[in-house]
Amino acid sequence: MDRALALLLVCAAPALAQPVLPHYSRDQSLGVASCASSLCHGSVEPWQESRVLQNEYVTWSRSDRHSRAYATLLTERSAEIARKLGLAAPAHRADVCLDCHAHNPAPERRARAFDQTDGVGCEACHGPSRRWIKSHVEPGATRKDNLSRGMYPTAEALPRTRLCVSCHVGNSQKLVTHRMMAAGHPRLSFEIDTFSHLQRHHYVRKGDDGAHLWAIGQVLAAEEQLNILLDPKHGRDGLFPELVVFDCHACHHAMSQKRAAGARLGLAPGAVRLNDASLLMVRHIARRVSPNRAEALAGEIAQLHAAIAGGEDPLAQARRVRQSLQELIKATSAYRFSATDLRAVLLALIDDGLAGQYSDYQGAEQATMALQALADVMSRRGLLRTDAVKPAMSGLLAAVADDENYRPAAFAEKLRALREGVGEEKGK
């Protein structure tokens, strides 16, 4: 797709009006060297009397996996994937790979010092800096001024999550397809709060926003999945739909294994199932954030599954669910989870599993990350005893460590242990 057309599509996207993702900005990128001075963000140690750490570049370059994303494209595995896909260029020169493994602006929007081998660098997240790099350090500079000059608002939960989802889940312009995975690309698995904790932060975490971030991430991931399903370019792959939006293990398992995962959705044996891992989470988010619409949304999701399995007009039903998700994004963005909300969602997710909702691996995997994120927030707020749930959480993580050996019954056993631990509220 032409980059100018991609930009227009992003700008015209429905739901909340959002800033243009850095990947599609028309501004010029200067490269990470423009941020790396010891007097800017390249200090070895944090500055004591500063609003920001000032050592962001050093932390990113030493500890952040994004700094090594480009190097992944130089491995033999990446070369093999490129060969199997028949790419015209090797992986480290192919846009389809560089769009997520590096900051990949159009050549005419790269300054002389820009070096793509830096990987997912500063401007890939904070926006091309030509118009704001000088003004953002001037006395009296405001955040509003910086944003007006093209800085991307990573401090805001919704834009930040949309940026992360654009690569870690995909969108209509950047997508790890079923063919890419068949060629050897790993299956994508993502939950923004969990992933935010997996590496050392090069920024100051402000506030207790874990549950809020988790909820926004789930709704956006579900929306993007439907965007891909409905997209005329990415929604189909020849005769078939784009299979990456469907549940991998509905097809990828030994024929000797007896599976009835579709039974929880009321589907006949052999039906190809939409990957509903995030949609399973969304139902419980909606019950807290938008209770008046929650049951209607749950019904729409059930109708979508039935339509995909052979019902009437699945694309029309997908559009209806997407519209509801876009409304939910607005509500979730403005919502903050109370202690009652956190406990209700945590228990609802556990009870879903005990009722057989996580017969599919990807649902169990997403539920585990959700339970871990919510338990962490509750613990930090003093709402849950860490020692009461830590053994059970460790058991859940072990139960989803290997997708090929996932056993729903074993996972449910760990959920029962977690349910007992959650019942022991702090102080009781």
C-alpha positions as semicolon CSV with decimal commas, in nm:
position;residue;x (nm);y (nm);z (nm)
1;M;0,000;0,000;0,000
2;D;0,125;0,349;-0,088
3;R;0,241;0,527;0,229
4;A;0,040;0,840;0,153
5;L;-0,275;0,629;0,114
6;A;-0,192;0,446;0,437
7;L;-0,165;0,779;0,615
8;L;-0,506;0,888;0,485
9;L;-0,660;0,562;0,602
10;V;-0,514;0,601;0,949
11;C;-0,632;0,960;0,974
12;A;-0,982;0,860;0,859
13;A;-1,011;0,570;1,105
14;P;-1,329;0,555;1,313
15;A;-1,366;0,578;1,692
16;L;-1,171;0,837;1,888
17;A;-0,967;1,084;1,684
18;Q;-0,608;0,978;1,736
19;P;-0,271;1,130;1,653
20;V;-0,095;0,986;1,350
21;L;0,128;0,694;1,444
22;P;0,499;0,782;1,413
23;H;0,538;0,527;1,135
24;Y;0,307;0,732;0,912
25;S;0,415;1,083;1,010
26;R;0,523;1,321;0,733
27;D;0,787;1,479;0,958
28;Q;1,158;1,407;0,925
29;S;1,334;1,159;1,153
30;L;1,679;1,259;1,279
31;G;1,787;0,930;1,435
32;V;1,865;0,819;1,791
33;A;2,201;1,000;1,793
34;S;2,009;1,327;1,826
35;C;1,888;1,212;2,171
36;A;2,205;1,038;2,293
37;S;2,415;1,326;2,429
38;S;2,506;1,300;2,796
39;L;2,345;1,642;2,839
40;C;2,020;1,517;2,683
41;H;1,902;1,157;2,737
42;G;2,240;0,984;2,734
43;S;2,343;1,026;3,096
44;V;2,478;0,708;3,255
45;E;2,301;0,785;3,583
46;P;1,961;0,950;3,636
47;W;1,970;1,320;3,707
48;Q;1,861;1,401;4,061
49;E;1,699;1,739;4,000
50;S;1,517;1,671;3,674
51;R;1,159;1,608;3,567
52;V;1,286;1,323;3,350
53;L;1,554;1,060;3,411
54;Q;1,793;1,187;3,138
55;N;1,941;0,836;3,102
56;E;1,666;0,710;2,870
57;Y;1,899;0,645;2,575
58;V;2,142;0,442;2,785
59;T;1,863;0,231;2,936
60;W;1,707;0,175;2,593
61;S;2,035;0,082;2,424
62;R;2,148;-0,156;2,698
63;S;1,829;-0,313;2,828
64;D;1,538;-0,257;2,590
65;R;1,464;-0,532;2,337
66;H;1,340;-0,272;2,091
67;S;1,701;-0,163;2,041
68;R;1,783;-0,514;1,915
69;A;1,481;-0,558;1,691
70;Y;1,670;-0,479;1,370
71;A;1,947;-0,726;1,457
72;T;1,686;-1,002;1,457
73;L;1,648;-0,948;1,082
74;L;2,014;-1,041;1,029
75;T;1,976;-1,391;1,173
76;E;1,962;-1,707;0,966
77;R;1,604;-1,765;1,081
78;S;1,497;-1,429;0,934
79;A;1,686;-1,501;0,612
80;E;1,507;-1,834;0,585
81;I;1,166;-1,672;0,641
82;A;1,240;-1,418;0,367
83;R;1,344;-1,696;0,128
84;K;1,035;-1,903;0,198
85;L;0,811;-1,601;0,144
86;G;0,988;-1,519;-0,181
87;L;1,061;-1,162;-0,074
88;A;1,237;-0,950;-0,335
89;A;1,481;-0,823;-0,071
90;P;1,643;-0,985;0,234
91;A;1,463;-0,941;0,565
92;H;1,676;-0,645;0,679
93;R;1,580;-0,455;0,362
94;A;1,217;-0,559;0,323
95;D;0,952;-0,309;0,432
96;V;0,723;-0,587;0,548
97;C;0,986;-0,675;0,811
98;L;1,129;-0,328;0,878
99;D;0,789;-0,176;0,950
100;C;0,794;-0,341;1,293
101;H;1,159;-0,438;1,347
102;A;1,286;-0,081;1,300
103;H;1,173;0,275;1,256
104;N;1,098;0,273;0,885
105;P;1,005;0,618;0,754
106;A;1,010;0,680;0,380
107;P;1,366;0,751;0,255
108;E;1,290;1,118;0,184
109;R;1,193;1,163;0,550
110;R;1,525;1,047;0,693
111;A;1,797;1,292;0,795
112;R;2,159;1,219;0,704
113;A;2,238;1,094;1,057
114;F;1,938;0,858;1,064
115;D;2,049;0,495;1,100
116;Q;1,786;0,227;1,054
117;T;2,007;-0,037;1,214
118;D;1,929;0,126;1,549
119;G;1,605;-0,071;1,544
120;V;1,289;0,054;1,709
121;G;1,449;0,378;1,821
122;C;1,332;0,692;1,998
123;E;1,134;0,836;1,706
124;A;0,954;0,508;1,636
125;C;0,757;0,574;1,956
126;H;0,800;0,945;2,033
127;G;0,753;1,067;1,677
128;P;0,990;1,207;1,413
129;S;1,167;1,492;1,590
130;R;1,270;1,751;1,331
131;R;1,002;2,000;1,436
132;W;1,016;1,949;1,813
133;I;1,369;1,847;1,910
134;K;1,488;2,203;1,977
135;S;1,168;2,350;2,112
136;H;1,103;2,069;2,363
137;V;1,401;2,179;2,574
138;E;1,339;2,553;2,556
139;P;1,242;2,737;2,876
140;G;0,866;2,747;2,905
141;A;0,810;2,466;2,656
142;T;0,478;2,292;2,715
143;R;0,362;1,944;2,636
144;K;0,084;2,089;2,422
145;D;0,343;2,274;2,211
146;N;0,551;1,958;2,170
147;L;0,250;1,756;2,059
148;S;0,148;2,025;1,811
149;R;0,492;1,986;1,649
150;G;0,459;1,611;1,602
151;M;0,570;1,454;1,929
152;Y;0,364;1,141;1,991
153;P;0,174;1,130;2,325
154;T;0,320;0,811;2,472
155;A;0,227;0,925;2,824
156;E;-0,143;0,887;2,738
157;A;-0,277;0,535;2,776
158;L;-0,494;0,519;2,464
159;P;-0,243;0,653;2,205
160;R;0,039;0,457;2,366
161;T;-0,158;0,133;2,355
162;R;-0,266;0,191;1,996
163;L;0,100;0,237;1,904
164;C;0,208;-0,085;2,077
165;V;-0,083;-0,282;1,931
166;S;0,008;-0,166;1,578
167;C;0,310;-0,398;1,581
168;H;0,251;-0,648;1,861
169;V;-0,098;-0,737;1,733
170;G;-0,095;-0,573;1,390
171;N;-0,324;-0,349;1,192
172;S;-0,441;-0,312;0,834
173;Q;-0,104;-0,168;0,729
174;K;0,134;-0,386;0,935
175;L;0,052;-0,750;0,993
176;V;0,223;-1,080;1,066
177;T;0,017;-1,300;0,838
178;H;-0,055;-1,671;0,850
179;R;0,190;-1,718;0,562
180;M;0,464;-1,545;0,760
181;M;0,405;-1,776;1,055
182;A;0,405;-2,077;0,824
183;A;0,744;-1,956;0,698
184;G;0,878;-1,949;1,053
185;H;0,776;-1,621;1,217
186;P;0,675;-1,675;1,582
187;R;0,310;-1,647;1,676
188;L;0,237;-1,306;1,825
189;S;0,126;-1,295;2,186
190;F;0,068;-0,963;2,359
191;E;-0,081;-0,797;2,664
192;I;0,040;-0,442;2,715
193;D;0,062;-0,427;3,094
194;T;0,247;-0,759;3,115
195;F;0,487;-0,662;2,837
196;S;0,544;-0,322;2,996
197;H;0,676;-0,503;3,305
198;L;0,901;-0,744;3,117
199;Q;1,183;-0,499;3,057
200;R;1,354;-0,220;3,242
201;H;1,169;0,109;3,205
202;H;1,343;0,407;3,049
203;Y;1,068;0,636;3,175
204;V;0,905;0,724;3,506
205;R;0,589;0,522;3,564
206;K;0,323;0,756;3,696
207;G;0,015;0,637;3,879
208;D;-0,138;0,295;3,929
209;D;-0,266;0,247;3,576
210;G;-0,211;-0,126;3,524
211;A;-0,576;-0,227;3,513
212;H;-0,667;0,070;3,294
213;L;-0,386;-0,010;3,052
214;W;-0,481;-0,378;3,044
215;A;-0,845;-0,299;2,965
216;I;-0,765;-0,052;2,688
217;G;-0,521;-0,301;2,538
218;Q;-0,779;-0,578;2,525
219;V;-1,046;-0,367;2,358
220;L;-0,802;-0,222;2,104
221;A;-0,659;-0,567;2,023
222;A;-1,010;-0,700;1,962
223;E;-1,093;-0,399;1,744
224;E;-0,779;-0,440;1,534
225;Q;-0,853;-0,809;1,487
226;L;-1,189;-0,719;1,337
227;N;-1,030;-0,441;1,131
228;I;-0,802;-0,704;0,978
229;L;-1,089;-0,945;0,923
230;L;-1,287;-0,674;0,742
231;D;-0,998;-0,522;0,548
232;P;-1,028;-0,593;0,173
233;K;-0,651;-0,629;0,139
234;H;-0,560;-0,829;0,450
235;G;-0,893;-0,995;0,522
236;R;-0,846;-1,263;0,261
237;D;-0,563;-1,480;0,135
238;G;-0,674;-1,618;-0,197
239;L;-0,979;-1,840;-0,147
240;F;-0,947;-1,835;0,232
241;P;-0,984;-1,557;0,487
242;E;-0,662;-1,438;0,654
243;L;-0,617;-1,724;0,897
244;V;-0,402;-1,532;1,145
245;V;-0,718;-1,391;1,308
246;F;-0,848;-1,742;1,379
247;D;-0,759;-1,979;1,660
248;C;-0,434;-2,158;1,572
249;H;-0,511;-2,472;1,767
250;A;-0,848;-2,529;1,602
251;C;-0,638;-2,674;1,319
252;H;-0,285;-2,721;1,452
253;H;-0,304;-3,031;1,670
254;A;-0,253;-3,400;1,625
255;M;-0,546;-3,568;1,453
256;S;-0,544;-3,830;1,729
257;Q;-0,624;-3,566;1,992
258;K;-0,990;-3,543;2,085
259;R;-1,087;-3,177;2,105
260;A;-1,425;-3,017;2,160
261;A;-1,315;-2,660;2,206
262;G;-1,587;-2,529;1,978
263;A;-1,852;-2,676;2,206
264;R;-1,822;-2,380;2,446
265;L;-1,934;-2,156;2,158
266;G;-2,211;-2,386;2,045
267;L;-2,020;-2,470;1,726
268;A;-2,023;-2,799;1,541
269;P;-1,705;-3,012;1,538
270;G;-1,451;-2,896;1,283
271;A;-1,564;-2,534;1,270
272;V;-1,278;-2,289;1,228
273;R;-1,297;-2,056;1,526
274;L;-1,214;-1,689;1,551
275;N;-0,935;-1,625;1,798
276;D;-1,151;-1,473;2,070
277;A;-0,885;-1,443;2,343
278;S;-0,928;-1,066;2,374
279;L;-1,304;-1,086;2,321
280;L;-1,323;-1,315;2,626
281;M;-1,160;-1,037;2,828
282;V;-1,373;-0,763;2,670
283;R;-1,701;-0,907;2,799
284;H;-1,594;-0,855;3,159
285;I;-1,445;-0,513;3,091
286;A;-1,778;-0,406;2,941
287;R;-1,971;-0,527;3,247
288;R;-1,780;-0,281;3,464
289;V;-1,723;0,003;3,219
290;S;-2,050;0,002;3,024
291;P;-2,298;-0,224;3,207
292;N;-2,597;-0,106;3,004
293;R;-2,438;-0,237;2,685
294;A;-2,247;-0,535;2,820
295;E;-2,501;-0,812;2,761
296;A;-2,583;-0,679;2,414
297;L;-2,212;-0,690;2,327
298;A;-2,182;-1,046;2,460
299;G;-2,475;-1,143;2,237
300;E;-2,318;-0,976;1,935
301;I;-1,993;-1,166;1,993
302;A;-2,185;-1,496;2,017
303;Q;-2,366;-1,413;1,692
304;L;-2,032;-1,335;1,528
305;H;-1,898;-1,680;1,617
306;A;-2,212;-1,841;1,478
307;A;-2,198;-1,634;1,159
308;I;-1,831;-1,722;1,095
309;A;-1,908;-2,091;1,146
310;G;-2,172;-2,085;0,874
311;G;-2,438;-1,833;0,966
312;E;-2,563;-1,533;0,772
313;D;-2,338;-1,245;0,662
314;P;-2,041;-1,279;0,901
315;L;-1,884;-0,956;0,776
316;A;-2,193;-0,754;0,862
317;Q;-2,188;-0,908;1,209
318;A;-1,818;-0,829;1,242
319;R;-1,894;-0,465;1,160
320;R;-2,161;-0,457;1,432
321;V;-1,920;-0,594;1,692
322;R;-1,650;-0,352;1,581
323;Q;-1,887;-0,058;1,623
324;S;-1,967;-0,172;1,976
325;L;-1,596;-0,208;2,053
326;Q;-1,528;0,143;1,927
327;E;-1,793;0,275;2,165
328;L;-1,639;0,069;2,444
329;I;-1,294;0,218;2,373
330;K;-1,433;0,562;2,449
331;A;-1,588;0,447;2,775
332;T;-1,282;0,247;2,882
333;S;-1,045;0,535;2,811
334;A;-1,232;0,752;3,062
335;Y;-1,287;0,481;3,324
336;R;-1,081;0,399;3,632
337;F;-1,124;0,062;3,801
338;S;-1,229;0,065;4,165
339;A;-1,139;-0,201;4,420
340;T;-1,480;-0,357;4,360
341;D;-1,424;-0,358;3,984
342;L;-1,085;-0,524;4,014
343;R;-1,207;-0,804;4,235
344;A;-1,518;-0,861;4,021
345;V;-1,319;-0,887;3,696
346;L;-1,053;-1,110;3,854
347;L;-1,312;-1,353;3,988
348;A;-1,514;-1,346;3,666
349;L;-1,207;-1,443;3,462
350;I;-1,133;-1,729;3,700
351;D;-1,493;-1,849;3,695
352;D;-1,494;-1,838;3,314
353;G;-1,207;-2,085;3,316
354;L;-1,375;-2,311;3,568
355;A;-1,682;-2,310;3,341
356;G;-1,472;-2,429;3,044
357;Q;-1,420;-2,100;2,858
358;Y;-1,043;-2,154;2,821
359;S;-1,053;-2,480;2,628
360;D;-0,850;-2,297;2,360
361;Y;-0,485;-2,225;2,439
362;Q;-0,486;-1,862;2,330
363;G;-0,776;-1,782;2,560
364;A;-0,594;-1,944;2,852
365;E;-0,274;-1,757;2,767
366;Q;-0,452;-1,420;2,754
367;A;-0,644;-1,497;3,074
368;T;-0,319;-1,579;3,254
369;M;-0,164;-1,247;3,158
370;A;-0,485;-1,067;3,258
371;L;-0,501;-1,240;3,597
372;Q;-0,137;-1,161;3,661
373;A;-0,185;-0,794;3,569
374;L;-0,498;-0,754;3,782
375;A;-0,351;-0,940;4,080
376;D;-0,046;-0,716;4,063
377;V;-0,259;-0,400;4,070
378;M;-0,466;-0,536;4,358
379;S;-0,154;-0,627;4,552
380;R;-0,005;-0,280;4,506
381;R;-0,331;-0,126;4,626
382;G;-0,332;-0,347;4,932
383;L;-0,636;-0,542;4,814
384;L;-0,474;-0,884;4,782
385;R;-0,210;-1,079;4,969
386;T;0,072;-1,164;4,731
387;D;0,168;-1,473;4,928
388;A;-0,187;-1,607;4,896
389;V;-0,186;-1,605;4,515
390;K;0,180;-1,634;4,413
391;P;0,199;-2,019;4,411
392;A;-0,122;-2,045;4,207
393;M;-0,007;-1,776;3,961
394;S;0,320;-1,964;3,914
395;G;0,117;-2,275;3,839
396;L;-0,091;-2,090;3,579
397;L;0,221;-1,959;3,406
398;A;0,362;-2,311;3,393
399;A;0,033;-2,443;3,252
400;V;0,055;-2,210;2,950
401;A;0,432;-2,229;2,902
402;D;0,400;-2,470;2,608
403;D;0,109;-2,430;2,368
404;E;0,156;-2,775;2,218
405;N;0,119;-2,939;2,558
406;Y;-0,162;-2,723;2,695
407;R;-0,418;-2,922;2,892
408;P;-0,744;-2,742;2,983
409;A;-0,808;-2,968;3,283
410;A;-0,465;-2,893;3,432
411;F;-0,521;-2,521;3,372
412;A;-0,859;-2,536;3,549
413;E;-0,693;-2,704;3,848
414;K;-0,455;-2,409;3,883
415;L;-0,749;-2,169;3,850
416;R;-0,922;-2,339;4,142
417;A;-0,612;-2,286;4,353
418;L;-0,607;-1,920;4,253
419;R;-0,976;-1,886;4,337
420;E;-0,904;-2,010;4,688
421;G;-0,614;-1,767;4,727
422;V;-0,817;-1,470;4,607
423;G;-1,085;-1,561;4,859
424;E;-0,833;-1,491;5,135
425;E;-0,850;-1,113;5,126
426;K;-0,567;-0,921;5,289
427;G;-0,618;-0,888;5,660
428;K;-0,855;-1,187;5,685
